[in-house]
């Protein structure tokens, strides 16, 4: 069941799941999601976002938008 949930997430699709598997995956995903958010809004990540492809295109493609 866990693999089906992963596949549905990757394909942005819907699937049916039993409640226990869904809740277990939600608990796992929440911790990792919070770590990802922390990294994404960190100063080093925001600097990388701001400089992404500037050398190639000569302009910002993305604008960093979190406070340090």
mmCIF file as gemmi writes it, N, C-alpha and C atoms, coordinates in Angstrom:
data_model
loop_
_atom_site.group_PDB
_atom_site.id
_atom_site.type_symbol
_atom_site.label_atom_id
_atom_site.label_alt_id
_atom_site.label_comp_id
_atom_site.label_asym_id
_atom_site.label_entity_id
_atom_site.label_seq_id
_atom_site.pdbx_PDB_ins_code
_atom_site.Cartn_x
_atom_site.Cartn_y
_atom_site.Cartn_z
_atom_site.occupancy
_atom_site.B_iso_or_equiv
_atom_site.pdbx_formal_charge
_atom_site.auth_seq_id
_atom_site.auth_asym_id
_atom_site.pdbx_PDB_model_num
ATOM 1 N N . UNK Axp A 1 ? 0.813 -1.185 0 1 0 ? 1 A 1
ATOM 2 C CA . UNK Axp A 1 ? 0 0 0 1 0 ? 1 A 1
ATOM 3 C C . UNK Axp A 1 ? 0.864 1.259 0 1 0 ? 1 A 1
ATOM 4 N N . UNK Axp A 2 ? 1.961 1.217 0.738 1 0 ? 2 A 1
ATOM 5 C CA . UNK Axp A 2 ? 2.846 2.374 0.791 1 0 ? 2 A 1
ATOM 6 C C . UNK Axp A 2 ? 3.396 2.735 -0.574 1 0 ? 2 A 1
ATOM 7 N N . UNK Axp A 3 ? 3.735 1.737 -1.36 1 0 ? 3 A 1
ATOM 8 C CA . UNK Axp A 3 ? 4.263 1.99 -2.7 1 0 ? 3 A 1
ATOM 9 C C . UNK Axp A 3 ? 3.208 2.634 -3.59 1 0 ? 3 A 1
ATOM 10 N N . UNK Axp A 4 ? 1.963 2.228 -3.436 1 0 ? 4 A 1
ATOM 11 C CA . UNK Axp A 4 ? 0.876 2.814 -4.221 1 0 ? 4 A 1
ATOM 12 C C . UNK Axp A 4 ? 0.696 4.282 -3.852 1 0 ? 4 A 1
ATOM 13 N N . UNK Axp A 5 ? 0.778 4.611 -2.559 1 0 ? 5 A 1
ATOM 14 C CA . UNK Axp A 5 ? 0.67 6.005 -2.134 1 0 ? 5 A 1
ATOM 15 C C . UNK Axp A 5 ? 1.81 6.843 -2.695 1 0 ? 5 A 1
ATOM 16 N N . UNK Axp A 6 ? 3.017 6.278 -2.701 1 0 ? 6 A 1
ATOM 17 C CA . UNK Axp A 6 ? 4.169 6.982 -3.263 1 0 ? 6 A 1
ATOM 18 C C . UNK Axp A 6 ? 3.959 7.237 -4.751 1 0 ? 6 A 1
ATOM 19 N N . UNK Axp A 7 ? 3.509 6.225 -5.476 1 0 ? 7 A 1
ATOM 20 C CA . UNK Axp A 7 ? 3.284 6.356 -6.91 1 0 ? 7 A 1
ATOM 21 C C . UNK Axp A 7 ? 2.19 7.392 -7.188 1 0 ? 7 A 1
ATOM 22 N N . UNK Axp A 8 ? 1.123 7.361 -6.423 1 0 ? 8 A 1
ATOM 23 C CA . UNK Axp A 8 ? 0.046 8.333 -6.617 1 0 ? 8 A 1
ATOM 24 C C . UNK Axp A 8 ? 0.553 9.749 -6.349 1 0 ? 8 A 1
ATOM 25 N N . UNK Axp A 9 ? 1.382 9.898 -5.335 1 0 ? 9 A 1
ATOM 26 C CA . UNK Axp A 9 ? 1.943 11.211 -5.032 1 0 ? 9 A 1
ATOM 27 C C . UNK Axp A 9 ? 2.83 11.694 -6.169 1 0 ? 9 A 1
ATOM 28 N N . UNK Axp A 10 ? 3.686 10.825 -6.681 1 0 ? 10 A 1
ATOM 29 C CA . UNK Axp A 10 ? 4.588 11.196 -7.775 1 0 ? 10 A 1
ATOM 30 C C . UNK Axp A 10 ? 3.823 11.594 -9.031 1 0 ? 10 A 1
ATOM 31 N N . UNK Axp A 11 ? 2.712 10.937 -9.278 1 0 ? 11 A 1
ATOM 32 C CA . UNK Axp A 11 ? 1.927 11.213 -10.486 1 0 ? 11 A 1
ATOM 33 C C . UNK Axp A 11 ? 0.799 12.21 -10.237 1 0 ? 11 A 1
ATOM 34 N N . UNK Axp A 12 ? 0.754 12.743 -9.022 1 0 ? 12 A 1
ATOM 35 C CA . UNK Axp A 12 ? -0.321 13.641 -8.606 1 0 ? 12 A 1
ATOM 36 C C . UNK Axp A 12 ? -1.68 13.052 -8.973 1 0 ? 12 A 1
ATOM 37 N N . UNK Axp A 13 ? -1.835 11.799 -8.569 1 0 ? 13 A 1
ATOM 38 C CA . UNK Axp A 13 ? -3.051 11.047 -8.889 1 0 ? 13 A 1
ATOM 39 C C . UNK Axp A 13 ? -3.811 10.731 -7.6 1 0 ? 13 A 1
ATOM 40 N N . UNK Axp A 14 ? -4.935 10.113 -7.76 1 0 ? 14 A 1
ATOM 41 C CA . UNK Axp A 14 ? -5.745 9.675 -6.63 1 0 ? 14 A 1
ATOM 42 C C . UNK Axp A 14 ? -5.641 8.168 -6.507 1 0 ? 14 A 1
ATOM 43 N N . UNK Axp A 15 ? -5.791 7.674 -5.286 1 0 ? 15 A 1
ATOM 44 C CA . UNK Axp A 15 ? -5.866 6.245 -5.048 1 0 ? 15 A 1
ATOM 45 C C . UNK Axp A 15 ? -6.668 6.011 -3.779 1 0 ? 15 A 1
ATOM 46 N N . UNK Axp A 16 ? -7.093 4.804 -3.584 1 0 ? 16 A 1
ATOM 47 C CA . UNK Axp A 16 ? -7.76 4.433 -2.341 1 0 ? 16 A 1
ATOM 48 C C . UNK Axp A 16 ? -6.74 3.794 -1.425 1 0 ? 16 A 1
ATOM 49 N N . UNK Axp A 17 ? -6.862 4.077 -0.134 1 0 ? 17 A 1
ATOM 50 C CA . UNK Axp A 17 ? -5.896 3.551 0.83 1 0 ? 17 A 1
ATOM 51 C C . UNK Axp A 17 ? -6.605 3.189 2.122 1 0 ? 17 A 1
ATOM 52 N N . UNK Axp A 18 ? -6.009 2.251 2.843 1 0 ? 18 A 1
ATOM 53 C CA . UNK Axp A 18 ? -6.538 1.992 4.173 1 0 ? 18 A 1
ATOM 54 C C . UNK Axp A 18 ? -6.056 3.103 5.112 1 0 ? 18 A 1
ATOM 55 N N . UNK Axp A 19 ? -6.81 3.377 6.13 1 0 ? 19 A 1
ATOM 56 C CA . UNK Axp A 19 ? -6.534 4.495 7.031 1 0 ? 19 A 1
ATOM 57 C C . UNK Axp A 19 ? -5.197 4.336 7.757 1 0 ? 19 A 1
ATOM 58 N N . UNK Axp A 20 ? -4.86 3.143 8.203 1 0 ? 20 A 1
ATOM 59 C CA . UNK Axp A 20 ? -3.626 2.931 8.962 1 0 ? 20 A 1
ATOM 60 C C . UNK Axp A 20 ? -2.391 3.281 8.133 1 0 ? 20 A 1
ATOM 61 N N . UNK Axp A 21 ? -2.343 2.849 6.886 1 0 ? 21 A 1
ATOM 62 C CA . UNK Axp A 21 ? -1.197 3.153 6.027 1 0 ? 21 A 1
ATOM 63 C C . UNK Axp A 21 ? -1.121 4.638 5.755 1 0 ? 21 A 1
ATOM 64 N N . UNK Axp A 22 ? -2.258 5.25 5.471 1 0 ? 22 A 1
ATOM 65 C CA . UNK Axp A 22 ? -2.274 6.686 5.224 1 0 ? 22 A 1
ATOM 66 C C . UNK Axp A 22 ? -1.756 7.456 6.431 1 0 ? 22 A 1
ATOM 67 N N . UNK Axp A 23 ? -2.235 7.136 7.615 1 0 ? 23 A 1
ATOM 68 C CA . UNK Axp A 23 ? -1.802 7.846 8.819 1 0 ? 23 A 1
ATOM 69 C C . UNK Axp A 23 ? -0.316 7.623 9.097 1 0 ? 23 A 1
ATOM 70 N N . UNK Axp A 24 ? 0.159 6.4 8.886 1 0 ? 24 A 1
ATOM 71 C CA . UNK Axp A 24 ? 1.585 6.118 9.092 1 0 ? 24 A 1
ATOM 72 C C . UNK Axp A 24 ? 2.435 6.932 8.131 1 0 ? 24 A 1
ATOM 73 N N . UNK Axp A 25 ? 2.031 7 6.874 1 0 ? 25 A 1
ATOM 74 C CA . UNK Axp A 25 ? 2.789 7.769 5.882 1 0 ? 25 A 1
ATOM 75 C C . UNK Axp A 25 ? 2.719 9.265 6.159 1 0 ? 25 A 1
ATOM 76 N N . UNK Axp A 26 ? 1.583 9.735 6.655 1 0 ? 26 A 1
ATOM 77 C CA . UNK Axp A 26 ? 1.44 11.149 6.99 1 0 ? 26 A 1
ATOM 78 C C . UNK Axp A 26 ? 2.421 11.53 8.093 1 0 ? 26 A 1
ATOM 79 N N . UNK Axp A 27 ? 2.561 10.67 9.092 1 0 ? 27 A 1
ATOM 80 C CA . UNK Axp A 27 ? 3.496 10.959 10.18 1 0 ? 27 A 1
ATOM 81 C C . UNK Axp A 27 ? 4.928 10.999 9.672 1 0 ? 27 A 1
ATOM 82 N N . UNK Axp A 28 ? 5.285 10.076 8.809 1 0 ? 28 A 1
ATOM 83 C CA . UNK Axp A 28 ? 6.633 10.061 8.24 1 0 ? 28 A 1
ATOM 84 C C . UNK Axp A 28 ? 6.878 11.305 7.389 1 0 ? 28 A 1
ATOM 85 N N . UNK Axp A 29 ? 5.915 11.631 6.555 1 0 ? 29 A 1
ATOM 86 C CA . UNK Axp A 29 ? 6.063 12.736 5.629 1 0 ? 29 A 1
ATOM 87 C C . UNK Axp A 29 ? 6.089 14.095 6.293 1 0 ? 29 A 1
ATOM 88 N N . UNK Axp A 30 ? 5.369 14.248 7.398 1 0 ? 30 A 1
ATOM 89 C CA . UNK Axp A 30 ? 5.315 15.54 8.069 1 0 ? 30 A 1
ATOM 90 C C . UNK Axp A 30 ? 6.69 15.94 8.585 1 0 ? 30 A 1
ATOM 91 N N . UNK Axp A 31 ? 7.411 15.003 9.215 1 0 ? 31 A 1
ATOM 92 C CA . UNK Axp A 31 ? 8.745 15.326 9.733 1 0 ? 31 A 1
ATOM 93 C C . UNK Axp A 31 ? 9.678 15.728 8.608 1 0 ? 31 A 1
ATOM 94 N N . UNK Axp A 32 ? 9.679 14.968 7.514 1 0 ? 32 A 1
ATOM 95 C CA . UNK Axp A 32 ? 10.552 15.286 6.391 1 0 ? 32 A 1
ATOM 96 C C . UNK Axp A 32 ? 10.126 16.576 5.708 1 0 ? 32 A 1
ATOM 97 N N . UNK Axp A 33 ? 8.833 16.825 5.641 1 0 ? 33 A 1
ATOM 98 C CA . UNK Axp A 33 ? 8.354 18.065 5.032 1 0 ? 33 A 1
ATOM 99 C C . UNK Axp A 33 ? 8.84 19.268 5.829 1 0 ? 33 A 1
ATOM 100 N N . UNK Axp A 34 ? 8.802 19.173 7.15 1 0 ? 34 A 1
ATOM 101 C CA . UNK Axp A 34 ? 9.274 20.288 7.982 1 0 ? 34 A 1
ATOM 102 C C . UNK Axp A 34 ? 10.769 20.516 7.803 1 0 ? 34 A 1
ATOM 103 N N . UNK Axp A 35 ? 11.54 19.451 7.655 1 0 ? 35 A 1
ATOM 104 C CA . UNK Axp A 35 ? 12.974 19.599 7.4 1 0 ? 35 A 1
ATOM 105 C C . UNK Axp A 35 ? 13.201 20.257 6.039 1 0 ? 35 A 1
ATOM 106 N N . UNK Axp A 36 ? 12.423 19.851 5.045 1 0 ? 36 A 1
ATOM 107 C CA . UNK Axp A 36 ? 12.555 20.434 3.71 1 0 ? 36 A 1
ATOM 108 C C . UNK Axp A 36 ? 12.211 21.921 3.738 1 0 ? 36 A 1
ATOM 109 N N . UNK Axp A 37 ? 11.141 22.279 4.44 1 0 ? 37 A 1
ATOM 110 C CA . UNK Axp A 37 ? 10.756 23.688 4.548 1 0 ? 37 A 1
ATOM 111 C C . UNK Axp A 37 ? 11.866 24.484 5.215 1 0 ? 37 A 1
ATOM 112 N N . UNK Axp A 38 ? 12.431 23.933 6.296 1 0 ? 38 A 1
ATOM 113 C CA . UNK Axp A 38 ? 13.524 24.612 6.986 1 0 ? 38 A 1
ATOM 114 C C . UNK Axp A 38 ? 14.703 24.862 6.065 1 0 ? 38 A 1
ATOM 115 N N . UNK Axp A 39 ? 15.044 23.856 5.261 1 0 ? 39 A 1
ATOM 116 C CA . UNK Axp A 39 ? 16.148 24.024 4.312 1 0 ? 39 A 1
ATOM 117 C C . UNK Axp A 39 ? 15.782 25.045 3.234 1 0 ? 39 A 1
ATOM 118 N N . UNK Axp A 40 ? 14.559 24.953 2.716 1 0 ? 40 A 1
ATOM 119 C CA . UNK Axp A 40 ? 14.148 25.807 1.612 1 0 ? 40 A 1
ATOM 120 C C . UNK Axp A 40 ? 14.168 27.285 1.989 1 0 ? 40 A 1
ATOM 121 N N . UNK Axp A 41 ? 13.828 27.61 3.217 1 0 ? 41 A 1
ATOM 122 C CA . UNK Axp A 41 ? 13.803 29.02 3.625 1 0 ? 41 A 1
ATOM 123 C C . UNK Axp A 41 ? 15.107 29.47 4.265 1 0 ? 41 A 1
ATOM 124 N N . UNK Axp A 42 ? 16.094 28.583 4.312 1 0 ? 42 A 1
ATOM 125 C CA . UNK Axp A 42 ? 17.386 28.955 4.886 1 0 ? 42 A 1
ATOM 126 C C . UNK Axp A 42 ? 18.115 29.929 3.961 1 0 ? 42 A 1
ATOM 127 N N . UNK Axp A 43 ? 19.028 30.693 4.519 1 0 ? 43 A 1
ATOM 128 C CA . UNK Axp A 43 ? 19.779 31.679 3.737 1 0 ? 43 A 1
ATOM 129 C C . UNK Axp A 43 ? 20.544 31.018 2.586 1 0 ? 43 A 1
ATOM 130 N N . UNK Axp A 44 ? 21.287 29.914 2.82 1 0 ? 44 A 1
ATOM 131 C CA . UNK Axp A 44 ? 22.007 29.302 1.694 1 0 ? 44 A 1
ATOM 132 C C . UNK Axp A 44 ? 21.087 28.851 0.551 1 0 ? 44 A 1
ATOM 133 N N . UNK Axp A 45 ? 19.94 28.274 0.888 1 0 ? 45 A 1
ATOM 134 C CA . UNK Axp A 45 ? 19.016 27.837 -0.164 1 0 ? 45 A 1
ATOM 135 C C . UNK Axp A 45 ? 18.42 29.029 -0.889 1 0 ? 45 A 1
ATOM 136 N N . UNK Axp A 46 ? 18.081 30.08 -0.17 1 0 ? 46 A 1
ATOM 137 C CA . UNK Axp A 46 ? 17.531 31.277 -0.799 1 0 ? 46 A 1
ATOM 138 C C . UNK Axp A 46 ? 18.552 31.925 -1.732 1 0 ? 46 A 1
ATOM 139 N N . UNK Axp A 47 ? 19.827 31.886 -1.341 1 0 ? 47 A 1
ATOM 140 C CA . UNK Axp A 47 ? 20.872 32.416 -2.218 1 0 ? 47 A 1
ATOM 141 C C . UNK Axp A 47 ? 20.976 31.592 -3.493 1 0 ? 47 A 1
ATOM 142 N N . UNK Axp A 48 ? 20.887 30.265 -3.356 1 0 ? 48 A 1
ATOM 143 C CA . UNK Axp A 48 ? 20.928 29.394 -4.538 1 0 ? 48 A 1
ATOM 144 C C . UNK Axp A 48 ? 19.738 29.662 -5.457 1 0 ? 48 A 1
ATOM 145 N N . UNK Axp A 49 ? 18.568 29.846 -4.856 1 0 ? 49 A 1
ATOM 146 C CA . UNK Axp A 49 ? 17.375 30.141 -5.649 1 0 ? 49 A 1
ATOM 147 C C . UNK Axp A 49 ? 17.569 31.45 -6.417 1 0 ? 49 A 1
ATOM 148 N N . UNK Axp A 50 ? 18.106 32.453 -5.738 1 0 ? 50 A 1
ATOM 149 C CA . UNK Axp A 50 ? 18.302 33.754 -6.365 1 0 ? 50 A 1
ATOM 150 C C . UNK Axp A 50 ? 19.32 33.747 -7.478 1 0 ? 50 A 1
ATOM 151 N N . UNK Axp A 51 ? 20.284 32.847 -7.419 1 0 ? 51 A 1
ATOM 152 C CA . UNK Axp A 51 ? 21.325 32.805 -8.448 1 0 ? 51 A 1
ATOM 153 C C . UNK Axp A 51 ? 21.094 31.742 -9.517 1 0 ? 51 A 1
ATOM 154 N N . UNK Axp A 52 ? 20.018 30.981 -9.386 1 0 ? 52 A 1
ATOM 155 C CA . UNK Axp A 52 ? 19.751 29.899 -10.325 1 0 ? 52 A 1
ATOM 156 C C . UNK Axp A 52 ? 19.647 30.418 -11.755 1 0 ? 52 A 1
ATOM 157 N N . UNK Axp A 53 ? 20.507 29.947 -12.622 1 0 ? 53 A 1
ATOM 158 C CA . UNK Axp A 53 ? 20.546 30.238 -14.058 1 0 ? 53 A 1
ATOM 159 C C . UNK Axp A 53 ? 20.807 31.698 -14.416 1 0 ? 53 A 1
ATOM 160 N N . UNK Axp A 54 ? 21.266 32.514 -13.464 1 0 ? 54 A 1
ATOM 161 C CA . UNK Axp A 54 ? 21.588 33.911 -13.769 1 0 ? 54 A 1
ATOM 162 C C . UNK Axp A 54 ? 22.722 33.961 -14.787 1 0 ? 54 A 1
ATOM 163 N N . UNK Axp A 55 ? 23.731 33.108 -14.623 1 0 ? 55 A 1
ATOM 164 C CA . UNK Axp A 55 ? 24.839 33.075 -15.58 1 0 ? 55 A 1
ATOM 165 C C . UNK Axp A 55 ? 24.363 32.706 -16.986 1 0 ? 55 A 1
ATOM 166 N N . UNK Axp A 56 ? 23.414 31.805 -17.061 1 0 ? 56 A 1
ATOM 167 C CA . UNK Axp A 56 ? 22.935 31.326 -18.359 1 0 ? 56 A 1
ATOM 168 C C . UNK Axp A 56 ? 21.999 32.324 -19.044 1 0 ? 56 A 1
ATOM 169 N N . UNK Axp A 57 ? 21.087 32.923 -18.281 1 0 ? 57 A 1
ATOM 170 C CA . UNK Axp A 57 ? 20.068 33.78 -18.878 1 0 ? 57 A 1
ATOM 171 C C . UNK Axp A 57 ? 20.294 35.274 -18.633 1 0 ? 57 A 1
ATOM 172 N N . UNK Axp A 58 ? 21.2 35.602 -17.717 1 0 ? 58 A 1
ATOM 173 C CA . UNK Axp A 58 ? 21.477 36.998 -17.432 1 0 ? 58 A 1
ATOM 174 C C . UNK Axp A 58 ? 20.396 37.698 -16.632 1 0 ? 58 A 1
ATOM 175 N N . UNK Axp A 59 ? 19.489 36.938 -16.065 1 0 ? 59 A 1
ATOM 176 C CA . UNK Axp A 59 ? 18.396 37.518 -15.274 1 0 ? 59 A 1
ATOM 177 C C . UNK Axp A 59 ? 17.908 36.486 -14.273 1 0 ? 59 A 1
ATOM 178 N N . UNK Axp A 60 ? 17.249 36.979 -13.244 1 0 ? 60 A 1
ATOM 179 C CA . UNK Axp A 60 ? 16.658 36.07 -12.253 1 0 ? 60 A 1
ATOM 180 C C . UNK Axp A 60 ? 15.51 35.298 -12.862 1 0 ? 60 A 1
ATOM 181 N N . UNK Axp A 61 ? 15.479 33.998 -12.609 1 0 ? 61 A 1
ATOM 182 C CA . UNK Axp A 61 ? 14.329 33.199 -12.986 1 0 ? 61 A 1
ATOM 183 C C . UNK Axp A 61 ? 13.368 33.079 -11.816 1 0 ? 61 A 1
ATOM 184 N N . UNK Axp A 62 ? 13.923 33.075 -10.62 1 0 ? 62 A 1
ATOM 185 C CA . UNK Axp A 62 ? 13.124 32.943 -9.39 1 0 ? 62 A 1
ATOM 186 C C . UNK Axp A 62 ? 13.569 34.03 -8.424 1 0 ? 62 A 1
ATOM 187 N N . UNK Axp A 63 ? 12.639 34.511 -7.643 1 0 ? 63 A 1
ATOM 188 C CA . UNK Axp A 63 ? 12.927 35.54 -6.657 1 0 ? 63 A 1
ATOM 189 C C . UNK Axp A 63 ? 12.825 34.95 -5.257 1 0 ? 63 A 1
ATOM 190 N N . UNK Axp A 64 ? 13.925 34.913 -4.51 1 0 ? 64 A 1
ATOM 191 C CA . UNK Axp A 64 ? 13.863 34.415 -3.137 1 0 ? 64 A 1
ATOM 192 C C . UNK Axp A 64 ? 12.875 35.261 -2.342 1 0 ? 64 A 1
ATOM 193 N N . UNK Axp A 65 ? 12.102 34.604 -1.479 1 0 ? 65 A 1
ATOM 194 C CA . UNK Axp A 65 ? 11.04 35.347 -0.8 1 0 ? 65 A 1
ATOM 195 C C . UNK Axp A 65 ? 10.873 34.945 0.659 1 0 ? 65 A 1
ATOM 196 N N . UNK Axp A 66 ? 11.95 34.543 1.315 1 0 ? 66 A 1
ATOM 197 C CA . UNK Axp A 66 ? 11.828 34.278 2.748 1 0 ? 66 A 1
ATOM 198 C C . UNK Axp A 66 ? 12.741 35.227 3.501 1 0 ? 66 A 1
ATOM 199 N N . UNK Axp A 67 ? 12.358 35.497 4.715 1 0 ? 67 A 1
ATOM 200 C CA . UNK Axp A 67 ? 13.19 36.369 5.537 1 0 ? 67 A 1
ATOM 201 C C . UNK Axp A 67 ? 14.338 35.577 6.129 1 0 ? 67 A 1
ATOM 202 N N . UNK Axp A 68 ? 15.539 36.176 6.215 1 0 ? 68 A 1
ATOM 203 C CA . UNK Axp A 68 ? 16.687 35.441 6.783 1 0 ? 68 A 1
ATOM 204 C C . UNK Axp A 68 ? 16.458 35.076 8.243 1 0 ? 68 A 1
